[in-house]
Amino acid sequence: IHRNGTFSMTVSRGAKMIQGNVDGDDGVLHLYPQGGGSSQEIKYKVVDKNQMEWTDEKGNVTIARRQFR
């Protein structure tokens, strides 16, 4: 997630890159992929300054780690 309101992520162990816009409120992220893909609603919890836990609509949990550049 970038400060300008966009996101980029790799899914399926590097098989696919998804980018788009993101907004959030009250522990819920709304992801809007580029290219007209369906939007997703993901619950999030900030674990520490470098890590978040995301839970999708099916209950799958993903650990999102900050990547330093």
All heavy atoms as TSV, in Angstrom:
chain	resi	resn	atom	element	x	y	z
A	1	ILE	N	N	0.860	-1.169	0.000
A	1	ILE	CA	C	0.000	0.000	0.000
A	1	ILE	C	C	0.897	1.220	0.000
A	1	ILE	O	O	1.817	1.312	0.806
A	1	ILE	CB	C	-0.937	0.001	1.219
A	1	ILE	CG1	C	-1.839	-1.226	1.170
A	1	ILE	CG2	C	-1.742	1.286	1.255
A	1	ILE	CD1	C	-2.704	-1.396	2.387
A	2	HIS	N	N	0.641	2.131	-0.900
A	2	HIS	CA	C	1.475	3.314	-1.048
A	2	HIS	C	C	0.740	4.551	-0.524
A	2	HIS	O	O	-0.492	4.575	-0.475
A	2	HIS	CB	C	1.853	3.504	-2.520
A	2	HIS	CG	C	2.384	2.254	-3.152
A	2	HIS	ND1	N	3.660	1.777	-2.918
A	2	HIS	CD2	C	1.801	1.357	-3.986
A	2	HIS	CE1	C	3.836	0.661	-3.591
A	2	HIS	NE2	N	2.725	0.375	-4.248
A	3	ARG	N	N	1.485	5.540	-0.144
A	3	ARG	CA	C	0.901	6.757	0.430
A	3	ARG	C	C	-0.052	7.480	-0.517
A	3	ARG	O	O	-0.915	8.222	-0.079
A	3	ARG	CB	C	2.016	7.715	0.854
A	3	ARG	CG	C	2.753	7.229	2.052
A	3	ARG	CD	C	3.798	8.211	2.494
A	3	ARG	NE	N	4.441	7.702	3.683
A	3	ARG	CZ	C	5.677	7.927	4.015
A	3	ARG	NH1	N	6.443	8.679	3.260
A	3	ARG	NH2	N	6.176	7.422	5.109
A	4	ASN	N	N	0.091	7.283	-1.805
A	4	ASN	CA	C	-0.754	7.984	-2.767
A	4	ASN	C	C	-2.099	7.296	-3.002
A	4	ASN	O	O	-2.846	7.665	-3.904
A	4	ASN	CB	C	-0.014	8.158	-4.100
A	4	ASN	CG	C	0.264	6.847	-4.802
A	4	ASN	OD1	O	-0.046	5.773	-4.295
A	4	ASN	ND2	N	0.871	6.932	-5.966
A	5	GLY	N	N	-2.427	6.275	-2.212
A	5	GLY	CA	C	-3.725	5.609	-2.335
A	5	GLY	C	C	-3.762	4.490	-3.350
A	5	GLY	O	O	-4.825	4.064	-3.775
A	6	THR	N	N	-2.592	3.982	-3.723
A	6	THR	CA	C	-2.536	2.842	-4.634
A	6	THR	C	C	-1.941	1.644	-3.898
A	6	THR	O	O	-1.375	1.774	-2.827
A	6	THR	CB	C	-1.682	3.149	-5.885
A	6	THR	OG1	O	-0.341	3.413	-5.480
A	6	THR	CG2	C	-2.238	4.339	-6.658
A	7	PHE	N	N	-2.088	0.483	-4.514
A	7	PHE	CA	C	-1.488	-0.723	-3.958
A	7	PHE	C	C	-0.901	-1.545	-5.096
A	7	PHE	O	O	-1.283	-1.400	-6.252
A	7	PHE	CB	C	-2.508	-1.559	-3.175
A	7	PHE	CG	C	-3.485	-2.315	-4.050
A	7	PHE	CD1	C	-3.209	-3.615	-4.442
A	7	PHE	CD2	C	-4.647	-1.726	-4.476
A	7	PHE	CE1	C	-4.105	-4.312	-5.246
A	7	PHE	CE2	C	-5.561	-2.408	-5.280
A	7	PHE	CZ	C	-5.282	-3.703	-5.667
A	8	SER	N	N	0.032	-2.397	-4.742
A	8	SER	CA	C	0.548	-3.404	-5.665
A	8	SER	C	C	0.872	-4.629	-4.836
A	8	SER	O	O	1.342	-4.520	-3.707
A	8	SER	CB	C	1.777	-2.894	-6.415
A	8	SER	OG	O	2.780	-2.493	-5.520
A	9	MET	N	N	0.543	-5.806	-5.377
A	9	MET	CA	C	0.844	-7.039	-4.663
A	9	MET	C	C	1.031	-8.178	-5.645
A	9	MET	O	O	0.511	-8.151	-6.752
A	9	MET	CB	C	-0.239	-7.366	-3.652
A	9	MET	CG	C	-1.537	-7.836	-4.231
A	9	MET	SD	S	-2.639	-8.415	-2.935
A	9	MET	CE	C	-3.979	-7.280	-3.137
A	10	THR	N	N	1.802	-9.136	-5.201
A	10	THR	CA	C	2.020	-10.350	-5.970
A	10	THR	C	C	1.225	-11.454	-5.296
A	10	THR	O	O	1.297	-11.627	-4.086
A	10	THR	CB	C	3.514	-10.709	-5.994
A	10	THR	OG1	O	4.245	-9.587	-6.489
A	10	THR	CG2	C	3.766	-11.917	-6.868
A	11	VAL	N	N	0.454	-12.181	-6.082
A	11	VAL	CA	C	-0.346	-13.276	-5.538
A	11	VAL	C	C	0.110	-14.593	-6.147
A	11	VAL	O	O	0.772	-14.620	-7.180
A	11	VAL	CB	C	-1.858	-13.051	-5.787
A	11	VAL	CG1	C	-2.368	-11.862	-5.015
A	11	VAL	CG2	C	-2.156	-12.883	-7.268
A	12	SER	N	N	-0.254	-15.668	-5.511
A	12	SER	CA	C	0.080	-17.022	-5.976
A	12	SER	C	C	1.573	-17.215	-6.175
A	12	SER	O	O	2.031	-17.651	-7.222
A	12	SER	CB	C	-0.683	-17.363	-7.257
A	12	SER	OG	O	-2.061	-17.317	-7.029
A	13	ARG	N	N	2.336	-16.825	-5.168
A	13	ARG	CA	C	3.788	-17.031	-5.156
A	13	ARG	C	C	4.471	-16.471	-6.393
A	13	ARG	O	O	5.257	-17.132	-7.049
A	13	ARG	CB	C	4.111	-18.492	-4.980
A	13	ARG	CG	C	3.627	-19.019	-3.656
A	13	ARG	CD	C	3.966	-20.465	-3.498
A	13	ARG	NE	N	3.326	-20.947	-2.295
A	13	ARG	CZ	C	3.910	-21.688	-1.388
A	13	ARG	NH1	N	5.150	-22.058	-1.553
A	13	ARG	NH2	N	3.264	-22.080	-0.326
A	14	GLY	N	N	4.127	-15.234	-6.716
A	14	GLY	CA	C	4.811	-14.544	-7.805
A	14	GLY	C	C	4.198	-14.743	-9.168
A	14	GLY	O	O	4.712	-14.242	-10.162
A	15	ALA	N	N	3.102	-15.461	-9.251
A	15	ALA	CA	C	2.511	-15.764	-10.548
A	15	ALA	C	C	1.777	-14.579	-11.168
A	15	ALA	O	O	1.676	-14.480	-12.378
A	15	ALA	CB	C	1.553	-16.942	-10.429
A	16	LYS	N	N	1.268	-13.668	-10.339
A	16	LYS	CA	C	0.446	-12.583	-10.863
A	16	LYS	C	C	0.644	-11.322	-10.038
A	16	LYS	O	O	0.606	-11.369	-8.818
A	16	LYS	CB	C	-1.020	-13.004	-10.831
A	16	LYS	CG	C	-1.966	-12.028	-11.451
A	16	LYS	CD	C	-3.381	-12.586	-11.440
A	16	LYS	CE	C	-4.341	-11.628	-12.093
A	16	LYS	NZ	N	-5.714	-12.141	-12.048
A	17	MET	N	N	0.829	-10.194	-10.710
A	17	MET	CA	C	0.954	-8.891	-10.047
A	17	MET	C	C	-0.374	-8.162	-10.211
A	17	MET	O	O	-0.912	-8.091	-11.322
A	17	MET	CB	C	2.077	-8.071	-10.668
A	17	MET	CG	C	2.165	-6.649	-10.165
A	17	MET	SD	S	2.576	-6.491	-8.431
A	17	MET	CE	C	4.330	-6.534	-8.521
A	18	ILE	N	N	-0.902	-7.645	-9.119
A	18	ILE	CA	C	-2.141	-6.872	-9.147
A	18	ILE	C	C	-1.832	-5.478	-8.628
A	18	ILE	O	O	-1.144	-5.322	-7.622
A	18	ILE	CB	C	-3.233	-7.525	-8.264
A	18	ILE	CG1	C	-3.563	-8.921	-8.776
A	18	ILE	CG2	C	-4.481	-6.663	-8.224
A	18	ILE	CD1	C	-4.513	-9.684	-7.885
A	19	GLN	N	N	-2.347	-4.472	-9.308
A	19	GLN	CA	C	-2.186	-3.085	-8.895
A	19	GLN	C	C	-3.538	-2.396	-8.975
A	19	GLN	O	O	-4.432	-2.838	-9.685
A	19	GLN	CB	C	-1.201	-2.361	-9.813
A	19	GLN	CG	C	0.186	-2.937	-9.768
A	19	GLN	CD	C	1.122	-2.251	-10.732
A	19	GLN	OE1	O	0.759	-1.921	-11.843
A	19	GLN	NE2	N	2.344	-2.023	-10.282
A	20	GLY	N	N	-3.684	-1.309	-8.226
A	20	GLY	CA	C	-4.920	-0.553	-8.278
A	20	GLY	C	C	-4.972	0.507	-7.206
A	20	GLY	O	O	-3.954	0.919	-6.664
A	21	ASN	N	N	-6.185	0.922	-6.885
A	21	ASN	CA	C	-6.413	1.941	-5.861
A	21	ASN	C	C	-6.954	1.288	-4.597
A	21	ASN	O	O	-7.586	0.232	-4.653
A	21	ASN	CB	C	-7.411	2.988	-6.364
A	21	ASN	CG	C	-6.858	3.765	-7.526
A	21	ASN	OD1	O	-5.713	4.191	-7.508
A	21	ASN	ND2	N	-7.658	3.935	-8.564
A	22	VAL	N	N	-6.722	1.961	-3.471
A	22	VAL	CA	C	-7.161	1.432	-2.190
A	22	VAL	C	C	-7.682	2.578	-1.333
A	22	VAL	O	O	-7.190	3.698	-1.401
A	22	VAL	CB	C	-6.014	0.676	-1.465
A	22	VAL	CG1	C	-4.856	1.588	-1.182
A	22	VAL	CG2	C	-6.489	0.009	-0.200
A	23	ASP	N	N	-8.713	2.288	-0.545
A	23	ASP	CA	C	-9.119	3.198	0.520
A	23	ASP	C	C	-9.525	2.333	1.701
A	23	ASP	O	O	-9.648	1.120	1.585
A	23	ASP	CB	C	-10.218	4.182	0.091
A	23	ASP	CG	C	-11.533	3.526	-0.283
A	23	ASP	OD1	O	-11.868	2.447	0.255
A	23	ASP	OD2	O	-12.268	4.091	-1.100
A	24	GLY	N	N	-9.680	2.936	2.841
A	24	GLY	CA	C	-9.994	2.154	4.020
A	24	GLY	C	C	-10.652	2.974	5.106
A	24	GLY	O	O	-10.524	4.199	5.140
A	25	ASP	N	N	-11.382	2.272	5.984
A	25	ASP	CA	C	-12.066	2.920	7.084
A	25	ASP	C	C	-12.461	1.860	8.108
A	25	ASP	O	O	-12.897	0.769	7.728
A	25	ASP	CB	C	-13.308	3.637	6.552
A	25	ASP	CG	C	-13.962	4.532	7.575
A	25	ASP	OD1	O	-13.264	5.024	8.487
A	25	ASP	OD2	O	-15.177	4.754	7.461
A	26	ASP	N	N	-12.296	2.159	9.380
A	26	ASP	CA	C	-12.733	1.279	10.471
A	26	ASP	C	C	-12.264	-0.165	10.319
A	26	ASP	O	O	-13.044	-1.098	10.481
A	26	ASP	CB	C	-14.255	1.309	10.598
A	26	ASP	CG	C	-14.755	2.555	11.290
A	26	ASP	OD1	O	-13.995	3.151	12.075
A	26	ASP	OD2	O	-15.913	2.940	11.033
A	27	GLY	N	N	-10.977	-0.357	9.982
A	27	GLY	CA	C	-10.433	-1.705	9.900
A	27	GLY	C	C	-10.785	-2.472	8.647
A	27	GLY	O	O	-10.612	-3.686	8.595
A	28	VAL	N	N	-11.283	-1.787	7.616
A	28	VAL	CA	C	-11.626	-2.443	6.351
A	28	VAL	C	C	-10.949	-1.721	5.201
A	28	VAL	O	O	-11.044	-0.501	5.082
A	28	VAL	CB	C	-13.160	-2.466	6.117
A	28	VAL	CG1	C	-13.491	-3.121	4.787
A	28	VAL	CG2	C	-13.869	-3.189	7.251
A	29	LEU	N	N	-10.230	-2.488	4.368
A	29	LEU	CA	C	-9.643	-1.949	3.145
A	29	LEU	C	C	-10.547	-2.297	1.972
A	29	LEU	O	O	-11.102	-3.392	1.911
A	29	LEU	CB	C	-8.271	-2.573	2.886
A	29	LEU	CG	C	-7.153	-2.256	3.857
A	29	LEU	CD1	C	-5.924	-3.079	3.499
A	29	LEU	CD2	C	-6.833	-0.776	3.841
A	30	HIS	N	N	-10.666	-1.377	1.044
A	30	HIS	CA	C	-11.398	-1.605	-0.198
A	30	HIS	C	C	-10.371	-1.518	-1.319
A	30	HIS	O	O	-9.762	-0.472	-1.523
A	30	HIS	CB	C	-12.495	-0.560	-0.388
A	30	HIS	CG	C	-13.462	-0.526	0.741
A	30	HIS	ND1	N	-14.536	-1.381	0.818
A	30	HIS	CD2	C	-13.497	0.224	1.860
A	30	HIS	CE1	C	-15.206	-1.137	1.931
A	30	HIS	NE2	N	-14.586	-0.162	2.588
A	31	LEU	N	N	-10.147	-2.637	-2.023
A	31	LEU	CA	C	-9.175	-2.702	-3.103
A	31	LEU	C	C	-9.907	-2.650	-4.436
A	31	LEU	O	O	-10.853	-3.413	-4.663
A	31	LEU	CB	C	-8.363	-3.997	-3.015
A	31	LEU	CG	C	-7.632	-4.257	-1.705
A	31	LEU	CD1	C	-6.951	-5.618	-1.752
A	31	LEU	CD2	C	-6.626	-3.162	-1.416
A	32	TYR	N	N	-9.474	-1.758	-5.309
A	32	TYR	CA	C	-10.073	-1.578	-6.626
A	32	TYR	C	C	-8.994	-1.832	-7.676
A	32	TYR	O	O	-8.227	-0.930	-8.003
A	32	TYR	CB	C	-10.633	-0.164	-6.780
A	32	TYR	CG	C	-11.603	0.211	-5.681
A	32	TYR	CD1	C	-11.168	0.952	-4.579
A	32	TYR	CD2	C	-12.926	-0.183	-5.723
A	32	TYR	CE1	C	-12.042	1.296	-3.561
A	32	TYR	CE2	C	-13.816	0.157	-4.704
A	32	TYR	CZ	C	-13.364	0.898	-3.634
A	32	TYR	OH	O	-14.231	1.242	-2.618
A	33	PRO	N	N	-8.906	-3.052	-8.209
A	33	PRO	CA	C	-7.850	-3.383	-9.162
A	33	PRO	C	C	-7.964	-2.598	-10.470
A	33	PRO	O	O	-9.070	-2.289	-10.919
A	33	PRO	CB	C	-8.048	-4.875	-9.433
A	33	PRO	CG	C	-8.926	-5.369	-8.346
A	33	PRO	CD	C	-9.737	-4.204	-7.891
A	34	GLN	N	N	-6.810	-2.298	-11.068
A	34	GLN	CA	C	-6.793	-1.683	-12.389
A	34	GLN	C	C	-7.329	-2.674	-13.400
A	34	GLN	O	O	-7.237	-3.879	-13.220
A	34	GLN	CB	C	-5.362	-1.316	-12.798
A	34	GLN	CG	C	-4.786	-0.161	-12.057
A	34	GLN	CD	C	-3.334	0.109	-12.475
A	34	GLN	OE1	O	-2.690	-0.703	-13.117
A	34	GLN	NE2	N	-2.829	1.262	-12.078
A	35	GLY	N	N	-7.883	-2.157	-14.481
A	35	GLY	CA	C	-8.348	-3.031	-15.553
A	35	GLY	C	C	-9.744	-3.571	-15.346
A	35	GLY	O	O	-10.158	-4.504	-16.026
A	36	GLY	N	N	-10.478	-3.035	-14.370
A	36	GLY	CA	C	-11.877	-3.413	-14.214
A	36	GLY	C	C	-12.144	-4.700	-13.468
A	36	GLY	O	O	-13.241	-5.218	-13.542
A	37	GLY	N	N	-11.161	-5.243	-12.772
A	37	GLY	CA	C	-11.429	-6.432	-11.968
A	37	GLY	C	C	-12.397	-6.111	-10.842
A	37	GLY	O	O	-12.643	-4.954	-10.518
A	38	SER	N	N	-12.965	-7.138	-10.228
A	38	SER	CA	C	-13.933	-6.900	-9.153
A	38	SER	C	C	-13.224	-6.390	-7.899
A	38	SER	O	O	-12.117	-6.813	-7.573
A	38	SER	CB	C	-14.713	-8.174	-8.847
A	38	SER	OG	O	-13.855	-9.193	-8.434
A	39	SER	N	N	-13.866	-5.463	-7.203
A	39	SER	CA	C	-13.287	-4.906	-5.983
A	39	SER	C	C	-13.355	-5.937	-4.861
A	39	SER	O	O	-14.158	-6.855	-4.899
A	39	SER	CB	C	-14.005	-3.619	-5.579
A	39	SER	OG	O	-15.341	-3.899	-5.249
A	40	GLN	N	N	-12.493	-5.769	-3.875
A	40	GLN	CA	C	-12.452	-6.663	-2.727
A	40	GLN	C	C	-12.525	-5.854	-1.449
A	40	GLN	O	O	-12.016	-4.746	-1.384
A	40	GLN	CB	C	-11.156	-7.466	-2.711
A	40	GLN	CG	C	-11.010	-8.443	-3.816
A	40	GLN	CD	C	-9.736	-9.265	-3.649
A	40	GLN	OE1	O	-9.252	-9.476	-2.543
A	40	GLN	NE2	N	-9.201	-9.738	-4.748
A	41	GLU	N	N	-13.157	-6.440	-0.454
A	41	GLU	CA	C	-13.216	-5.844	0.878
A	41	GLU	C	C	-12.423	-6.751	1.802
A	41	GLU	O	O	-12.693	-7.941	1.897
A	41	GLU	CB	C	-14.666	-5.750	1.333
A	41	GLU	CG	C	-14.850	-4.992	2.601
A	41	GLU	CD	C	-16.319	-4.773	2.907
A	41	GLU	OE1	O	-16.931	-3.893	2.288
A	41	GLU	OE2	O	-16.839	-5.499	3.775
A	42	ILE	N	N	-11.415	-6.174	2.457
A	42	ILE	CA	C	-10.524	-6.954	3.306
A	42	ILE	C	C	-10.435	-6.308	4.681
A	42	ILE	O	O	-10.174	-5.113	4.791
A	42	ILE	CB	C	-9.114	-7.019	2.673
A	42	ILE	CG1	C	-9.176	-7.739	1.339
A	42	ILE	CG2	C	-8.130	-7.694	3.609
A	42	ILE	CD1	C	-7.888	-7.736	0.577
A	43	LYS	N	N	-10.674	-7.098	5.719
A	43	LYS	CA	C	-10.484	-6.604	7.082
A	43	LYS	C	C	-8.995	-6.613	7.380
A	43	LYS	O	O	-8.284	-7.525	6.974
A	43	LYS	CB	C	-11.213	-7.485	8.085
A	43	LYS	CG	C	-12.707	-7.440	7.942
A	43	LYS	CD	C	-13.368	-8.349	8.942
A	43	LYS	CE	C	-14.861	-8.361	8.709
A	43	LYS	NZ	N	-15.535	-9.299	9.608
A	44	TYR	N	N	-8.525	-5.586	8.076
A	44	TYR	CA	C	-7.105	-5.548	8.403
A	44	TYR	C	C	-6.875	-5.242	9.868
A	44	TYR	O	O	-7.707	-4.663	10.531
A	44	TYR	CB	C	-6.353	-4.528	7.537
A	44	TYR	CG	C	-6.651	-3.080	7.865
A	44	TYR	CD1	C	-5.908	-2.386	8.806
A	44	TYR	CD2	C	-7.684	-2.408	7.230
A	44	TYR	CE1	C	-6.175	-1.063	9.105
A	44	TYR	CE2	C	-7.960	-1.080	7.521
A	44	TYR	CZ	C	-7.203	-0.421	8.447
A	44	TYR	OH	O	-7.479	0.894	8.743
A	45	LYS	N	N	-5.720	-5.700	10.331
A	45	LYS	CA	C	-5.287	-5.430	11.696
A	45	LYS	C	C	-3.806	-5.085	11.626
A	45	LYS	O	O	-3.014	-5.819	11.031
A	45	LYS	CB	C	-5.505	-6.674	12.559
A	45	LYS	CG	C	-5.024	-6.541	13.981
A	45	LYS	CD	C	-5.395	-7.798	14.754
A	45	LYS	CE	C	-4.168	-8.433	15.321
A	45	LYS	NZ	N	-4.434	-9.653	16.068
A	46	VAL	N	N	-3.430	-3.958	12.204
A	46	VAL	CA	C	-2.028	-3.559	12.242
A	46	VAL	C	C	-1.365	-4.293	13.404
A	46	VAL	O	O	-1.766	-4.138	14.552
A	46	VAL	CB	C	-1.885	-2.031	12.402
A	46	VAL	CG1	C	-0.427	-1.642	12.530
A	46	VAL	CG2	C	-2.541	-1.304	11.238
A	47	VAL	N	N	-0.375	-5.116	13.082
A	47	VAL	CA	C	0.331	-5.902	14.089
A	47	VAL	C	C	1.451	-5.065	14.703
A	47	VAL	O	O	1.602	-5.003	15.911
A	47	VAL	CB	C	0.896	-7.201	13.473
A	47	VAL	CG1	C	1.686	-7.992	14.497
A	47	VAL	CG2	C	-0.233	-8.030	12.889
A	48	ASP	N	N	2.251	-4.439	13.857
A	48	ASP	CA	C	3.287	-3.507	14.286
A	48	ASP	C	C	3.598	-2.589	13.112
A	48	ASP	O	O	2.916	-2.650	12.087
A	48	ASP	CB	C	4.535	-4.226	14.818
A	48	ASP	CG	C	5.214	-5.119	13.790
A	48	ASP	OD1	O	5.268	-4.754	12.591
A	48	ASP	OD2	O	5.712	-6.185	14.169
A	49	LYS	N	N	4.614	-1.749	13.231
A	49	LYS	CA	C	4.860	-0.749	12.185
A	49	LYS	C	C	5.283	-1.361	10.853
A	49	LYS	O	O	5.283	-0.677	9.841
A	49	LYS	CB	C	5.908	0.261	12.640
A	49	LYS	CG	C	7.300	-0.299	12.792
A	49	LYS	CD	C	8.276	0.775	13.206
A	49	LYS	CE	C	9.682	0.220	13.235
A	49	LYS	NZ	N	10.666	1.244	13.482
A	50	ASN	N	N	5.619	-2.641	10.831
A	50	ASN	CA	C	6.073	-3.294	9.612
A	50	ASN	C	C	5.169	-4.413	9.114
A	50	ASN	O	O	5.491	-5.075	8.138
A	50	ASN	CB	C	7.484	-3.859	9.807
A	50	ASN	CG	C	8.488	-2.778	10.085
A	50	ASN	OD1	O	8.482	-1.736	9.442
A	50	ASN	ND2	N	9.341	-3.000	11.065
A	51	GLN	N	N	4.040	-4.661	9.788
A	51	GLN	CA	C	3.244	-5.828	9.434
A	51	GLN	C	C	1.759	-5.604	9.674
A	51	GLN	O	O	1.361	-5.012	10.666
A	51	GLN	CB	C	3.731	-7.016	10.261
A	51	GLN	CG	C	3.083	-8.322	9.943
A	51	GLN	CD	C	3.773	-9.459	10.642
A	51	GLN	OE1	O	4.971	-9.649	10.509
A	51	GLN	NE2	N	3.031	-10.210	11.412
A	52	MET	N	N	0.955	-6.108	8.730
A	52	MET	CA	C	-0.502	-6.102	8.858
A	52	MET	C	C	-1.019	-7.512	8.599
A	52	MET	O	O	-0.396	-8.278	7.880
A	52	MET	CB	C	-1.144	-5.175	7.812
A	52	MET	CG	C	-0.841	-3.722	8.000
A	52	MET	SD	S	-1.417	-2.723	6.584
A	52	MET	CE	C	-3.175	-2.908	6.690
A	53	GLU	N	N	-2.152	-7.855	9.185
A	53	GLU	CA	C	-2.860	-9.090	8.868
A	53	GLU	C	C	-4.117	-8.719	8.100
A	53	GLU	O	O	-4.885	-7.862	8.536
A	53	GLU	CB	C	-3.249	-9.848	10.135
A	53	GLU	CG	C	-2.103	-10.451	10.872
A	53	GLU	CD	C	-2.539	-11.197	12.123
A	53	GLU	OE1	O	-3.748	-11.279	12.407
A	53	GLU	OE2	O	-1.649	-11.689	12.824
A	54	TRP	N	N	-4.320	-9.356	6.959
A	54	TRP	CA	C	-5.514	-9.121	6.146
A	54	TRP	C	C	-6.375	-10.371	6.177
A	54	TRP	O	O	-5.884	-11.482	6.020
A	54	TRP	CB	C	-5.140	-8.869	4.699
A	54	TRP	CG	C	-4.335	-7.634	4.443
A	54	TRP	CD1	C	-3.889	-6.723	5.357
A	54	TRP	CD2	C	-3.876	-7.170	3.180
A	54	TRP	NE1	N	-3.192	-5.728	4.733
A	54	TRP	CE2	C	-3.166	-5.978	3.397
A	54	TRP	CE3	C	-3.996	-7.646	1.887
A	54	TRP	CZ2	C	-2.588	-5.255	2.370
A	54	TRP	CZ3	C	-3.421	-6.933	0.862
A	54	TRP	CH2	C	-2.721	-5.752	1.096
A	55	THR	N	N	-7.667	-10.209	6.369
A	55	THR	CA	C	-8.608	-11.326	6.320
A	55	THR	C	C	-9.616	-11.033	5.220
A	55	THR	O	O	-10.339	-10.033	5.278
A	55	THR	CB	C	-9.331	-11.507	7.671
A	55	THR	OG1	O	-8.350	-11.632	8.711
A	55	THR	CG2	C	-10.221	-12.727	7.649
A	56	ASP	N	N	-9.682	-11.912	4.218
A	56	ASP	CA	C	-10.597	-11.673	3.099
A	56	ASP	C	C	-12.004	-12.140	3.427
A	56	ASP	O	O	-12.274	-12.627	4.524
A	56	ASP	CB	C	-10.063	-12.288	1.802
A	56	ASP	CG	C	-10.066	-13.816	1.793
A	56	ASP	OD1	O	-10.710	-14.446	2.654
A	56	ASP	OD2	O	-9.403	-14.383	0.896
A	57	GLU	N	N	-12.887	-12.003	2.459
A	57	GLU	CA	C	-14.301	-12.329	2.665
A	57	GLU	C	C	-14.528	-13.807	2.963
A	57	GLU	O	O	-15.539	-14.192	3.527
A	57	GLU	CB	C	-15.094	-11.897	1.426
A	57	GLU	CG	C	-15.066	-10.392	1.246
A	57	GLU	CD	C	-15.264	-9.957	-0.202
A	57	GLU	OE1	O	-15.058	-10.763	-1.133
A	57	GLU	OE2	O	-15.612	-8.788	-0.394
A	58	LYS	N	N	-13.570	-14.678	2.582
A	58	LYS	CA	C	-13.689	-16.115	2.825
A	58	LYS	C	C	-13.024	-16.545	4.128
A	58	LYS	O	O	-13.032	-17.713	4.475
A	58	LYS	CB	C	-13.062	-16.895	1.668
A	58	LYS	CG	C	-13.776	-16.681	0.358
A	58	LYS	CD	C	-13.089	-17.441	-0.752
A	58	LYS	CE	C	-13.787	-17.186	-2.075
A	58	LYS	NZ	N	-13.092	-17.878	-3.185
A	59	GLY	N	N	-12.407	-15.592	4.839
A	59	GLY	CA	C	-11.741	-15.901	6.094
A	59	GLY	C	C	-10.273	-16.266	5.954
A	59	GLY	O	O	-9.632	-16.636	6.931
A	60	ASN	N	N	-9.721	-16.162	4.746
A	60	ASN	CA	C	-8.302	-16.434	4.531
A	60	ASN	C	C	-7.472	-15.289	5.092
A	60	ASN	O	O	-7.787	-14.126	4.868
A	60	ASN	CB	C	-7.998	-16.596	3.042
A	60	ASN	CG	C	-8.758	-17.751	2.427
A	60	ASN	OD1	O	-8.799	-18.832	2.987
A	60	ASN	ND2	N	-9.382	-17.513	1.286
A	61	VAL	N	N	-6.404	-15.616	5.809
A	61	VAL	CA	C	-5.545	-14.604	6.426
A	61	VAL	C	C	-4.242	-14.505	5.641
A	61	VAL	O	O	-3.623	-15.508	5.304
A	61	VAL	CB	C	-5.239	-14.949	7.897
A	61	VAL	CG1	C	-4.261	-13.964	8.506
A	61	VAL	CG2	C	-6.531	-14.997	8.698
A	62	THR	N	N	-3.838	-13.277	5.348
A	62	THR	CA	C	-2.580	-12.992	4.670
A	62	THR	C	C	-1.774	-12.043	5.549
A	62	THR	O	O	-2.327	-11.097	6.098
A	62	THR	CB	C	-2.830	-12.314	3.304
A	62	THR	OG1	O	-3.622	-13.185	2.503
A	62	THR	CG2	C	-1.523	-12.001	2.599
A	63	ILE	N	N	-0.490	-12.304	5.680
A	63	ILE	CA	C	0.403	-11.411	6.403
A	63	ILE	C	C	1.031	-10.474	5.379
A	63	ILE	O	O	1.673	-10.935	4.432
A	63	ILE	CB	C	1.508	-12.187	7.145
A	63	ILE	CG1	C	0.908	-13.231	8.080
A	63	ILE	CG2	C	2.430	-11.230	7.885
A	63	ILE	CD1	C	0.018	-12.679	9.156
A	64	ALA	N	N	0.829	-9.187	5.542
A	64	ALA	CA	C	1.406	-8.175	4.651
A	64	ALA	C	C	2.563	-7.515	5.377
A	64	ALA	O	O	2.366	-6.916	6.433
A	64	ALA	CB	C	0.353	-7.146	4.266
A	65	ARG	N	N	3.750	-7.635	4.821
A	65	ARG	CA	C	4.939	-7.047	5.433
A	65	ARG	C	C	5.398	-5.852	4.634
A	65	ARG	O	O	5.366	-5.869	3.406
A	65	ARG	CB	C	6.055	-8.087	5.508
A	65	ARG	CG	C	5.757	-9.166	6.497
A	65	ARG	CD	C	6.917	-10.127	6.656
A	65	ARG	NE	N	6.635	-11.109	7.668
A	65	ARG	CZ	C	5.992	-12.241	7.457
A	65	ARG	NH1	N	5.525	-12.519	6.270
A	65	ARG	NH2	N	5.769	-13.081	8.437
A	66	ARG	N	N	5.848	-4.842	5.340
A	66	ARG	CA	C	6.371	-3.649	4.706
A	66	ARG	C	C	7.685	-3.975	4.000
A	66	ARG	O	O	8.543	-4.649	4.567
A	66	ARG	CB	C	6.606	-2.569	5.756
A	66	ARG	CG	C	7.104	-1.288	5.196
A	66	ARG	CD	C	7.199	-0.278	6.283
A	66	ARG	NE	N	7.728	0.969	5.742
A	66	ARG	CZ	C	8.034	2.006	6.455
A	66	ARG	NH1	N	7.871	1.975	7.759
A	66	ARG	NH2	N	8.505	3.079	5.911
A	67	GLN	N	N	7.802	-3.497	2.777
A	67	GLN	CA	C	9.034	-3.691	2.023
A	67	GLN	C	C	9.774	-2.371	1.983
A	67	GLN	O	O	9.233	-1.378	1.537
A	67	GLN	CB	C	8.738	-4.195	0.630
A	67	GLN	CG	C	8.108	-5.556	0.626
A	67	GLN	CD	C	7.855	-6.058	-0.774
A	67	GLN	OE1	O	8.285	-5.454	-1.741
A	67	GLN	NE2	N	7.162	-7.164	-0.877
A	68	PHE	N	N	11.000	-2.370	2.452
A	68	PHE	CA	C	11.792	-1.149	2.501
A	68	PHE	C	C	12.540	-0.982	1.191
A	68	PHE	O	O	13.043	-1.929	0.629
A	68	PHE	CB	C	12.779	-1.205	3.665
A	68	PHE	CG	C	12.092	-1.275	4.991
A	68	PHE	CD1	C	11.845	-2.492	5.596
A	68	PHE	CD2	C	11.665	-0.108	5.614
A	68	PHE	CE1	C	11.194	-2.560	6.812
A	68	PHE	CE2	C	11.022	-0.169	6.838
A	68	PHE	CZ	C	10.788	-1.403	7.438
A	69	ARG	N	N	12.592	0.268	0.726
A	69	ARG	CA	C	13.306	0.566	-0.521
A	69	ARG	C	C	14.276	1.661	-0.303
A	69	ARG	O	O	14.139	2.521	0.439
A	69	ARG	CB	C	12.333	0.952	-1.610
A	69	ARG	CG	C	11.423	-0.180	-1.957
A	69	ARG	CD	C	10.434	0.244	-2.978
A	69	ARG	NE	N	9.487	-0.844	-3.106
A	69	ARG	CZ	C	8.756	-1.044	-4.142
A	69	ARG	NH1	N	8.828	-0.253	-5.152
A	69	ARG	NH2	N	7.916	-2.051	-4.200
